[in-house]
Amino acid sequence: MHRDGDLLAAAAAARLVTRLVDAQAARGSASLVLTGGRTGIAVLEHLRATPARDAVDWGRVDLYWGDERFLPSGHAERNETQARRALLDHVPVDPARVHVMAPSDGPFGDDPEAAADAYADELAAAARPEDHGSVPTFDVCLLGVGEEGHVASVFPSSPAVYEAERSVVAVRNCPKPPPIRVSLTLPAIRRSREVWLMTTGAAKAAAVSMALTGAGEVQLPAAGATGQRRTLWLLDSAAAAKVPELFTPPLA
Ligand SMILES: O=C1O[C@H](COP(=O)(O)O)[C@@H](O)[C@H](O)[C@H]1O
């Protein structure tokens, strides 16, 4: 737990440098799933600002998105646009390793189902035999958490939260604008070695507490976002306010 959102973002950025460097040392490359939202983008801004970012070989990082708002390319509300402005335009990424979800004016036109299927194919093409399936094992999956407990664009009691087969789905009638999105599913998120759930502010406190104390993933998708090796909650004190003491170490 961190005193405020800015400290949380700085700490998460520092952790991420270490994690990516370690993954590259162990496997030659690292894979990272990016999130949209205030905290997720703040982490990327901190990453841009820290000199330690140069310890990462950005040309050997595979970048994916947990979800995307289905809007035209370059739209200010696209998670991709925000991530590029915050970080990706400032570090030497390999464009072939930046796996964006298609925009609404892209190769699939205004068809989010086709965009989702294409992203699932892209994930399947990146998976290796040791991944045992059609999704690569991501080193770190970053996720924001919505007030009602959504992660990526998997919303409570929505069709996406029941998806057990597909790795990527189109999301329609999304309760948070914009209404059409493309999202990884919970089974795809759970292919990550580490899932980091990051959120700030009192409005998130109830969702965080419920996710940590036994809520089901249909009612609270954040509860179903777990990593194979580690599930890390990065919170500020306001978002952690309702979490039982048992779960909260002293302030960092
Ligand atoms: O719309 C979205 O919202 C969530 C959470 O955003 P926040 O601003 O409340 O942190 C985010 O995780 C997701 O990627 C994004 O598309």
The ligand as a Tripos MOL2 file, in Angstrom:
@<TRIPOS>MOLECULE
LIG
   16    16     1     0     0
SMALL
NO_CHARGES

@<TRIPOS>ATOM
      1 O1        -11.8150    2.0570  -19.2710 O.2       1 LIG1
      2 C1        -10.9310    1.5310  -18.6570 C.2       1 LIG1
      3 O2        -10.9270    1.6240  -17.2850 O.3       1 LIG1
      4 C2        -10.1620    0.7530  -16.4710 C.3       1 LIG1
      5 C3         -9.9370    1.4310  -15.1000 C.3       1 LIG1
      6 O3         -9.5840    2.7830  -15.2940 O.3       1 LIG1
      7 P1         -9.2930    3.8030  -14.0930 P.3       1 LIG1
      8 O4         -9.1520    5.1490  -14.7370 O.co2     1 LIG1
      9 O5        -10.4690    3.7350  -13.1770 O.co2     1 LIG1
     10 O6         -8.0070    3.3190  -13.4410 O.co2     1 LIG1
     11 C4         -8.8980    0.3320  -17.1670 C.3       1 LIG1
     12 O7         -8.2780   -0.6570  -16.4350 O.3       1 LIG1
     13 C5         -9.1890   -0.1550  -18.5830 C.3       1 LIG1
     14 O8         -8.0010   -0.5740  -19.2370 O.3       1 LIG1
     15 C6         -9.7850    0.9530  -19.3730 C.3       1 LIG1
     16 O9        -10.0910    0.5990  -20.6990 O.3       1 LIG1
@<TRIPOS>BOND
     1     1     2 2
     2     2     3 1
     3     2    15 1
     4     3     4 1
     5     4     5 1
     6     4    11 1
     7     5     6 1
     8     6     7 1
     9     7     8 2
    10     7     9 1
    11     7    10 1
    12    11    12 1
    13    11    13 1
    14    13    14 1
    15    13    15 1
    16    15    16 1
@<TRIPOS>SUBSTRUCTURE
     1 LIG1         1 GROUP 0 **** ****
